[in-house]
Amino acid sequence: MSKYIPAVVVGFIVAFGVSAGLSLLMASAGADVGVFLPGMTGAMVGVFTAYIMGNLAGNRRGKAAGEAQKQAALDFRPDHGDQALLIVFREGFIGKAAGMDLSVDGRFIAQLKSPRFTAISVAPGGHQLSMAFGGLAGKQNKPTVEGFIAKPGDVIAFRATMAMGALKNRIVVERVESRETLSLRLKPMIMIAPEPEA
C-alpha cells in the first residue's frame, strides 16, 4: 500500500495546482464561474495523474546490458554449450511504460518495458516462464505462464504484447521460431541485463 502513497500525494498536488492555476487564469480573463469548474477540472486531472503513477508504481530500474552481452544474445550464444538460450522481448504501445516482471521457474529475471528484451541461459529440461505486472497495473492485467522444454543449443524466443480486455487486459505471448526475424526485431532494442542468480 505504501508504494501508492507518492502517486496519491502527487495527484493531490496536481489537482490543487490545476485548480488554482485555472482559477487565476479565469479571474484574469474576467470570467466569473466560481470554484466549481476549476475544482472539477483539477480533481479530474489529479485523479488521472494518480492513476497513471499508480500503474507505474511497480516499475524497477533495470540495468542495460553491455555491448558484449547484447552481441552474444544477438549471436544466439548461450553461456555454455550444454545450455539453451531463452530470449523474451516486449513490443507494442499498450502499457509500454509499465514494467512487466519476468520469472523463470520462480526466479525473477528482469523487468521489461516496451520495446526491450532480455536473454538468459537455461539448463536443458522443462521450464516455466511467468509474466506479470506490479503496481496498480498488476491488478488490471492477467499474469501468464508459458511452459517450454529446452535442449542444449536451442534458442527459445517469446514475444510479449498487451491486449485490452473488457475487465482485465492480458499478456499475449507468441513463440518466434525464425532467427532472422528475431535478429531484425532485437537489434534496435535495448537489452536489459538479467538479474544474477543469488
C-alpha positions as CSV (number, residue, x, y, z in Angstrom):
1,M,0.0,0.0,0.0
2,S,2.9,2.4,0.8
3,K,4.1,2.3,-2.8
4,Y,0.9,4.1,-3.8
5,I,1.3,7.0,-1.4
6,P,3.6,9.0,-3.7
7,A,1.0,8.6,-6.5
8,V,-1.8,9.9,-4.3
9,V,0.3,12.8,-3.0
10,V,1.3,13.9,-6.5
11,G,-2.3,13.5,-7.6
12,F,-3.4,15.9,-4.8
13,I,-0.6,18.4,-5.7
14,V,-1.6,18.3,-9.4
15,A,-5.3,18.7,-8.5
16,F,-4.5,21.8,-6.3
17,G,-2.1,23.3,-8.9
18,V,-4.5,22.9,-11.8
19,S,-7.5,24.2,-9.8
20,A,-5.5,27.3,-8.6
21,G,-4.0,28.0,-11.9
22,L,-7.3,27.7,-13.8
23,S,-9.0,29.9,-11.2
24,L,-6.3,32.6,-11.6
25,L,-6.4,32.4,-15.4
26,M,-10.2,32.7,-15.5
27,A,-10.2,35.6,-13.0
28,S,-7.5,37.5,-15.0
29,A,-9.7,37.0,-18.1
30,G,-12.7,38.5,-16.2
31,A,-14.7,35.3,-16.2
32,D,-16.9,34.6,-13.2
33,V,-17.6,30.9,-13.0
34,G,-17.0,30.3,-9.3
35,V,-14.9,27.4,-8.0
36,F,-16.9,24.5,-9.4
37,L,-15.3,24.4,-12.9
38,P,-11.7,24.9,-11.8
39,G,-12.2,22.5,-8.9
40,M,-13.7,19.7,-11.0
41,T,-11.1,20.1,-13.7
42,G,-8.3,20.0,-11.1
43,A,-9.8,16.9,-9.5
44,M,-10.1,15.0,-12.8
45,V,-6.5,15.8,-13.8
46,G,-5.3,14.9,-10.3
47,V,-7.1,11.5,-10.3
48,F,-5.8,10.8,-13.8
49,T,-2.2,11.6,-12.6
50,A,-2.5,9.4,-9.5
51,Y,-3.9,6.6,-11.7
52,I,-1.0,6.7,-14.1
53,M,1.5,6.9,-11.4
54,G,-0.2,4.0,-9.5
55,N,0.2,1.9,-12.7
56,L,3.9,2.7,-12.8
57,A,4.4,2.0,-9.0
58,G,5.7,-1.5,-9.7
59,N,8.5,-0.3,-12.0
60,R,12.1,-1.2,-11.2
61,R,15.2,0.3,-12.5
62,G,16.6,-2.2,-15.0
63,K,20.3,-2.2,-15.9
64,A,21.0,-2.1,-19.7
65,A,23.3,-4.9,-20.8
66,G,26.7,-4.1,-22.1
67,E,27.6,-4.3,-25.8
68,A,29.3,-7.7,-25.5
69,Q,26.4,-9.2,-23.6
70,K,23.9,-7.8,-26.2
71,Q,26.0,-9.1,-29.1
72,A,26.2,-12.6,-27.5
73,A,22.4,-12.6,-27.4
74,L,22.1,-11.4,-31.0
75,D,24.5,-14.1,-32.0
76,F,22.3,-16.6,-30.1
77,R,25.1,-17.9,-27.9
78,P,24.2,-19.4,-24.5
79,D,26.7,-19.0,-21.7
80,H,27.7,-22.7,-22.0
81,G,27.4,-25.1,-24.9
82,D,25.3,-27.6,-22.9
83,Q,22.6,-24.9,-22.3
84,A,19.8,-23.2,-24.2
85,L,19.2,-19.5,-24.7
86,L,15.9,-18.0,-23.6
87,I,15.0,-14.6,-25.2
88,V,12.0,-12.6,-24.2
89,F,11.1,-9.4,-25.8
90,R,8.3,-6.9,-25.5
91,E,6.7,-4.9,-28.2
92,G,3.6,-2.7,-28.6
93,F,2.2,0.6,-27.4
94,I,-0.4,-0.5,-24.9
95,G,1.1,-0.3,-21.4
96,K,4.6,0.3,-22.8
97,A,5.8,2.3,-19.7
98,A,4.6,-0.2,-17.2
99,G,7.3,-2.8,-16.3
100,M,6.5,-6.5,-16.9
101,D,8.2,-8.8,-14.5
102,L,9.7,-12.0,-15.9
103,S,10.5,-15.0,-13.8
104,V,11.8,-18.4,-14.9
105,D,10.9,-21.3,-12.6
106,G,10.0,-18.8,-9.8
107,R,13.3,-16.8,-10.0
108,F,13.0,-13.1,-11.0
109,I,15.0,-12.5,-14.2
110,A,14.2,-9.0,-15.4
111,Q,11.6,-6.3,-15.9
112,L,10.8,-5.2,-19.4
113,K,9.1,-2.1,-20.7
114,S,8.3,-1.9,-24.4
115,P,10.4,-2.2,-26.6
116,R,13.0,-4.1,-24.6
117,F,14.4,-7.6,-24.4
118,T,16.4,-9.8,-22.2
119,A,18.2,-13.2,-22.7
120,I,19.4,-15.8,-20.2
121,S,20.9,-19.3,-20.5
122,V,18.8,-22.1,-19.1
123,A,19.6,-25.7,-18.4
124,P,18.1,-28.5,-20.6
125,G,14.7,-29.7,-19.4
126,G,11.3,-28.3,-18.7
127,H,10.8,-24.7,-17.5
128,Q,8.1,-22.2,-16.8
129,L,8.3,-18.5,-17.8
130,S,6.0,-16.3,-15.8
131,M,5.0,-12.7,-16.9
132,A,3.1,-10.3,-14.6
133,F,2.9,-6.6,-13.8
134,G,3.5,-4.9,-10.5
135,G,1.8,-1.8,-9.0
136,L,-1.8,-0.9,-10.0
137,A,-1.1,-2.3,-13.5
138,G,-0.9,-5.7,-11.9
139,K,-4.5,-5.6,-10.8
140,Q,-5.6,-4.7,-14.3
141,N,-3.6,-7.3,-16.2
142,K,-3.9,-11.1,-16.0
143,P,-0.5,-12.7,-15.4
144,T,0.5,-15.5,-17.7
145,V,2.7,-18.6,-17.5
146,E,4.3,-20.2,-20.6
147,G,5.9,-23.7,-20.3
148,F,8.8,-24.7,-22.6
149,I,11.3,-27.5,-23.0
150,A,14.9,-26.6,-23.6
151,K,17.5,-28.7,-25.3
152,P,21.3,-27.9,-25.5
153,G,21.9,-25.2,-28.1
154,D,18.2,-24.3,-28.5
155,V,17.1,-20.7,-28.9
156,I,13.7,-20.3,-27.4
157,A,12.2,-16.8,-28.1
158,F,8.9,-15.3,-26.9
159,R,7.3,-12.1,-28.0
160,A,5.1,-10.4,-25.4
161,T,2.4,-7.8,-26.2
162,M,-0.6,-6.5,-24.4
163,A,-4.3,-7.0,-25.4
164,M,-7.0,-4.8,-24.0
165,G,-9.9,-6.7,-22.4
166,A,-13.3,-5.7,-21.1
167,L,-12.5,-6.3,-17.4
168,K,-8.8,-7.2,-17.5
169,N,-6.0,-6.8,-20.0
170,R,-4.0,-9.8,-20.9
171,I,-0.4,-10.6,-21.9
172,V,-0.3,-12.2,-25.4
173,V,2.7,-14.5,-25.8
174,E,3.9,-15.7,-29.2
175,R,6.8,-18.0,-29.8
176,V,9.2,-16.8,-32.5
177,E,10.9,-19.5,-34.4
178,S,12.8,-17.6,-37.2
179,R,16.2,-16.4,-36.1
180,E,16.3,-13.9,-39.0
181,T,13.0,-12.3,-37.8
182,L,14.2,-12.4,-34.2
183,S,17.5,-10.7,-35.1
184,L,15.8,-7.9,-37.0
185,R,13.4,-7.2,-34.2
186,L,16.0,-7.3,-31.4
187,K,18.9,-5.2,-33.0
188,P,17.3,-1.8,-32.4
189,M,16.0,-2.7,-28.9
190,I,17.7,-2.0,-25.6
191,M,18.7,-5.3,-23.9
192,I,18.0,-5.4,-20.1
193,A,20.7,-7.4,-18.3
194,P,19.1,-10.4,-16.4
195,E,19.4,-10.4,-12.6
196,P,22.3,-12.6,-11.5
197,E,21.4,-15.8,-9.6
198,A,21.5,-15.3,-5.8
